[in-house]
């Protein structure tokens, strides 16, 4: 057994040198994307195996909610796969610091990624990167094009136009203006606050200032998104307080709601369900001519188990994941998950194309609460869920919510304590 | 001489061993290990003994203590609803079912008991759908009797969410007190009731004066089962409202607080030591409750030899 794996390892190193022949190495991928099983098995893995004979890849996903726990115990027990799909930021950082994920800073493919793309899987000082960025998701609004045509509406670009459109839909009465609920809380935070917020705190600039302690959550640029959310309550469906995430999705795809505050990951699901034409617009800017910012959140990466028996084969695979070829394949197999590599990628799905086009017009940033700021107790991300839901319901004023978050953050985060 | 020395009765040890070993391995050891874990913390990757520091944080730091007292208060409300609604209804149903002239009694008994064997996930999901303001049948049914204005998104409002969930739980578990009381009622000998009839105690007054005192011990057992069950509850809240126990933690009970602390949630990483502290506090609450019952109430309940 050991002898065979030794032979395997030796062969794997010859593979990398380009003289690939003979005995197969099998790599196992740990992932939470069980929705994507068929895409990996039918499209992605065959494409890799065709190019790299001698390496077999096995995609072994577990349920998303259990992934972190399952992965951690597998890594501790030494039974985890060779390749590890990485959650962004602290969950993976903890694995790297615990010596479970290998440092990948020096694999060639890493040159294809910008620092923002790598931020989700780099140490705080950016010195080491331990996962290859795979995809990001972009926030915006998906709308029912047929409904807009019927009511003679156009895509809003400013906040005033946005509310004018909502008023018009509400007045007409045949559609619920916007499909969002507060029951699951994260919708209000992720599709609401993190969606429209970057336009106010100016993307990366504001996010970095917050991390460095130069800005605080009670500053106007961080409170204003809440003030906007507070106005949303009037345009949501009846009983939105008890509306869940799947309820919102169904309200929109059944054509009962006109606008859906979205993440691009919805695209492939919505394409299958909606029988009307869909369009998308980026979060509206506060005033005509303001620069626009979008949340282009790093969501999935892939790294290497530090204890793998086939490090060379694993690196071959990771280099391939970093290549433009993989980016194109992945982006089109899963419209709405956008490759993070710098290479230009042709996306075929029109809705996904629309989302991706905003990258040219607007500045990209990631969700404000994900890097560093959710490391302590209370957890800023979870608190933001709560605060956003409270503000949308009108149960808490934007100022109170912001003050509460700031109090929680400065309770444990040193740069915010001065 | 040798005969007077008490012999070790090995068969007792042998027969007890399997149960004791299994119970120790899966219940007693983990329990004490949890209590032990609550006294440690992880500092720079090392597990170090910190004494009662975790408890000092849990009760001293407003961030933690607010969450804990909120969860405990919610838990008491959850328990009160069960005591005030589930158990009286259970007793009433049992009294009606034990009426000798009731037809289809077996059918009613099964129908009322069936929700008890359903999974929490099914119950939580089904009720969420029933009460959904969008697809639910509750608004339509209220509309049909002209009471549409009474409908509200109950599960989404802070004031009503916990009570609604408690009532859902009551709906699910009302079969248990019903069955226990039903069994207790059936065990009351006919002669006693007949003797009562001779003295002119019939109908409702027979229930209050004869049956109720006789089933009091059963009611006591049910109360303590309800108490332990409610303070260990987690599943229904998790299935219906998620681990954040929304809206605004109004449905957060000790079980969901423990879950979030121990296993983490979304970006919040799990903290087994703080989680163990919460678990120990839960254990203490339940232990105190059970002790109050055992020493304060059970010993005073008068038992009748039937």
Interface residues (C-beta under 8 A of the other chain):
Chain A: X68 X69 X89 X90 X91 X94 X98 X181 X182 X183 X184 X185 X186 X237 X238 X239 X240 X241 X242 X243 X244 X247 X250 X251 X369 X370 X374 X377 X378 X379 X380 X381 X382 X385 X386 X389 X390 X393 X395 X408 X411
Chain B: X45 X63 X64 X128 X131 X132 X133 X134 X135 X152 X153 X154 X155 X156 X157 X158 X241 X242 X244 X246 X247 X248 X249 X263 X264 X265 X266 X267 X268 X269 X270
